[in-house]
């Protein structure tokens, strides 16, 4: 119940145009804003791959430690990069955005919130947090590299995989769908991202 209330309040502030913010910065903590113009999330599934844009996001660093992250992905910005025939490209993009897959009209955003991060060595971190996708939350873990370049951060993840069935996306799955083989889509979705973040002013 508490989680639902928090999610409701978050989207209420978002839709009213309020500033997206994390908890107040304390001590030697530095807060960064995601540069959505120069940031991308990349996806792959079967023979297809593409990208999507981020709506907004924040990161918190305390020295070399990543202590906070709250990132919002814009689900209706799912684009394909491998199909050259425009009609087929648009067809795939429309399917991904429809209620068959991501249902972007009902769930316009997905959200990742950091639970904890382990500093491995140098610029490498292991990150664990909650991914909310199509209204369902699930815990994911992946590795990232965080590099400080001048006054900004560059954050790049290794490619990792999620099982879409865990988030209730069952269409065209070999485990669920009764479709011809050429309509079967892998349950595994590959994800990686390349982000740029600048200090909050």
C-alpha positions as CSV (number, residue, x, y, z in Angstrom):
1,X,0.0,0.0,0.0
2,X,2.8,2.4,0.9
3,X,4.6,1.6,-2.4
4,X,1.5,2.3,-4.4
5,X,1.0,5.7,-2.6
6,X,4.6,6.7,-3.3
7,X,4.3,5.8,-7.0
8,X,1.0,7.7,-7.2
9,X,2.5,10.8,-5.6
10,X,5.5,10.6,-7.9
11,X,3.5,10.5,-11.1
12,X,1.1,13.2,-9.7
13,X,4.1,15.6,-9.3
14,X,5.5,14.6,-12.7
15,X,2.3,15.3,-14.5
16,X,1.8,18.6,-12.8
17,X,5.1,19.8,-14.1
18,X,7.0,19.7,-10.8
19,X,10.7,19.3,-10.7
20,X,12.0,15.7,-10.5
21,X,14.1,15.4,-7.4
22,X,15.6,13.0,-5.0
23,X,16.1,13.4,-1.2
24,X,18.2,16.5,-0.2
25,X,21.9,16.3,-0.7
26,X,23.9,16.0,2.5
27,X,27.5,16.4,3.4
28,X,30.0,15.7,0.7
29,X,27.3,14.1,-1.6
30,X,27.1,15.5,-5.1
31,X,23.8,15.2,-7.1
32,X,23.8,14.9,-10.8
33,X,21.1,15.3,-13.4
34,X,20.9,13.0,-16.4
35,X,21.5,14.8,-19.7
36,X,18.6,13.4,-21.7
37,X,19.9,14.8,-25.0
38,X,23.2,12.8,-24.8
39,X,21.9,9.7,-23.0
40,X,20.4,6.5,-24.5
41,X,19.1,3.1,-23.3
42,X,19.8,0.3,-25.9
43,X,17.7,-2.9,-26.3
44,X,18.0,-6.1,-28.3
45,X,15.6,-9.0,-28.8
46,X,16.0,-11.8,-31.3
47,X,17.5,-10.3,-34.5
48,X,16.3,-6.7,-33.7
49,X,17.9,-4.0,-31.7
50,X,17.3,-0.3,-31.0
51,X,17.2,2.4,-28.4
52,X,15.0,4.6,-26.3
53,X,15.2,8.0,-24.7
54,X,15.2,8.9,-21.0
55,X,12.6,11.3,-19.6
56,X,14.8,12.5,-16.7
57,X,16.8,11.2,-13.8
58,X,19.2,11.8,-10.9
59,X,22.3,10.2,-9.5
60,X,24.0,10.8,-6.2
61,X,27.7,10.2,-5.5
62,X,29.5,10.4,-2.2
63,X,33.2,10.4,-3.0
64,X,33.6,7.3,-5.2
65,X,30.4,5.7,-3.9
66,X,27.2,5.6,-5.9
67,X,24.5,6.1,-3.2
68,X,21.4,7.0,-5.2
69,X,19.8,6.7,-8.6
70,X,16.3,7.4,-9.9
71,X,15.8,7.2,-13.6
72,X,12.7,7.5,-15.8
73,X,12.6,5.9,-19.2
74,X,10.3,7.2,-21.9
75,X,8.6,4.1,-23.2
76,X,6.9,5.6,-26.3
77,X,10.4,6.5,-27.6
78,X,11.2,2.9,-28.4
79,X,13.0,2.9,-31.8
80,X,14.4,0.1,-34.0
81,X,17.8,0.5,-35.6
82,X,18.3,-2.6,-37.8
83,X,15.3,-2.5,-40.2
84,X,15.9,-0.4,-43.3
85,X,12.5,-0.8,-44.8
86,X,10.5,2.1,-43.2
87,X,7.1,0.4,-43.2
88,X,8.4,-2.7,-41.4
89,X,10.4,-0.5,-39.0
90,X,7.3,1.5,-38.1
91,X,5.2,-1.7,-37.8
92,X,7.7,-3.2,-35.3
93,X,7.9,0.1,-33.3
94,X,4.1,0.3,-33.2
95,X,3.9,-3.3,-31.9
96,X,6.4,-2.6,-29.2
97,X,4.5,0.5,-28.1
98,X,1.1,-1.2,-28.2
99,X,-0.8,-3.1,-25.5
100,X,0.7,-6.3,-26.9
101,X,4.0,-5.4,-25.4
102,X,4.9,-2.2,-23.4
103,X,1.4,-0.7,-23.5
104,X,2.9,2.8,-23.6
105,X,-0.5,4.6,-23.4
106,X,-1.2,3.1,-20.1
107,X,2.4,2.9,-18.9
108,X,4.2,5.9,-20.6
109,X,7.3,5.5,-18.3
110,X,9.4,2.8,-16.8
111,X,11.5,3.6,-13.7
112,X,14.7,2.3,-12.1
113,X,15.4,3.1,-8.5
114,X,18.7,2.2,-6.9
115,X,18.7,0.0,-3.9
116,X,22.4,-0.4,-3.4
117,X,25.7,-0.3,-5.3
118,X,28.9,-2.1,-4.7
119,X,32.2,-0.5,-5.7
120,X,34.2,-3.3,-7.3
121,X,37.3,-1.4,-8.3
122,X,38.3,1.7,-10.2
123,X,35.3,2.9,-12.2
124,X,33.4,-0.4,-11.9
125,X,30.3,-0.9,-9.8
126,X,27.7,-3.6,-9.4
127,X,24.3,-2.0,-9.2
128,X,21.1,-3.5,-7.7
129,X,17.7,-1.9,-7.8
130,X,14.0,-2.0,-8.7
131,X,12.8,-1.8,-12.3
132,X,9.2,-0.8,-12.7
133,X,7.9,-1.8,-16.1
134,X,4.3,-2.1,-17.2
135,X,3.2,-1.4,-13.6
136,X,5.2,-4.4,-12.3
137,X,8.3,-4.1,-10.1
138,X,11.2,-6.5,-10.2
139,X,14.8,-6.5,-8.8
140,X,17.7,-6.4,-11.3
141,X,21.5,-6.4,-11.0
142,X,24.0,-5.2,-13.5
143,X,27.5,-3.7,-13.8
144,X,28.3,-0.2,-14.8
145,X,31.4,2.0,-15.3
146,X,31.3,5.5,-13.9
147,X,33.9,7.9,-15.3
148,X,34.3,11.5,-14.3
149,X,35.1,13.7,-17.4
150,X,35.7,17.3,-16.4
151,X,32.6,18.4,-14.5
152,X,30.3,15.6,-15.8
153,X,29.9,11.9,-15.4
154,X,29.8,9.2,-18.1
155,X,27.9,6.1,-17.0
156,X,28.1,3.0,-19.2
157,X,26.6,-0.4,-18.4
158,X,27.6,-3.9,-19.5
159,X,24.9,-5.6,-21.5
160,X,22.5,-7.5,-19.2
161,X,19.2,-9.4,-19.7
162,X,15.8,-9.3,-18.2
163,X,13.0,-11.9,-18.7
164,X,10.0,-10.0,-19.9
165,X,7.6,-12.7,-18.5
166,X,8.6,-11.5,-15.1
167,X,7.0,-8.1,-15.9
168,X,3.8,-9.7,-17.4
169,X,4.8,-9.2,-21.1
170,X,3.7,-12.6,-22.4
171,X,2.7,-11.9,-26.0
172,X,4.5,-14.1,-28.6
173,X,6.4,-16.0,-25.9
174,X,7.2,-19.7,-26.7
175,X,6.0,-20.5,-23.2
176,X,2.7,-18.8,-23.5
177,X,1.7,-18.0,-27.1
178,X,0.1,-20.5,-29.4
179,X,1.5,-18.9,-32.5
180,X,3.4,-20.0,-35.5
181,X,7.2,-20.2,-34.9
182,X,7.9,-17.1,-37.0
183,X,5.9,-15.1,-34.5
184,X,7.7,-16.4,-31.5
185,X,9.7,-13.7,-29.7
186,X,12.5,-14.4,-27.2
187,X,11.6,-13.9,-23.5
188,X,15.0,-12.4,-22.9
189,X,15.5,-8.7,-23.6
190,X,19.1,-7.4,-23.7
191,X,19.6,-4.0,-22.2
192,X,22.6,-1.6,-21.9
193,X,22.8,2.2,-21.5
194,X,25.2,5.1,-22.1
195,X,24.4,8.1,-19.9
196,X,25.8,11.5,-19.4
197,X,25.1,13.4,-16.1
198,X,26.0,16.9,-15.0
199,X,26.0,18.4,-11.5
200,X,22.7,19.8,-10.3
201,X,22.8,23.6,-10.2
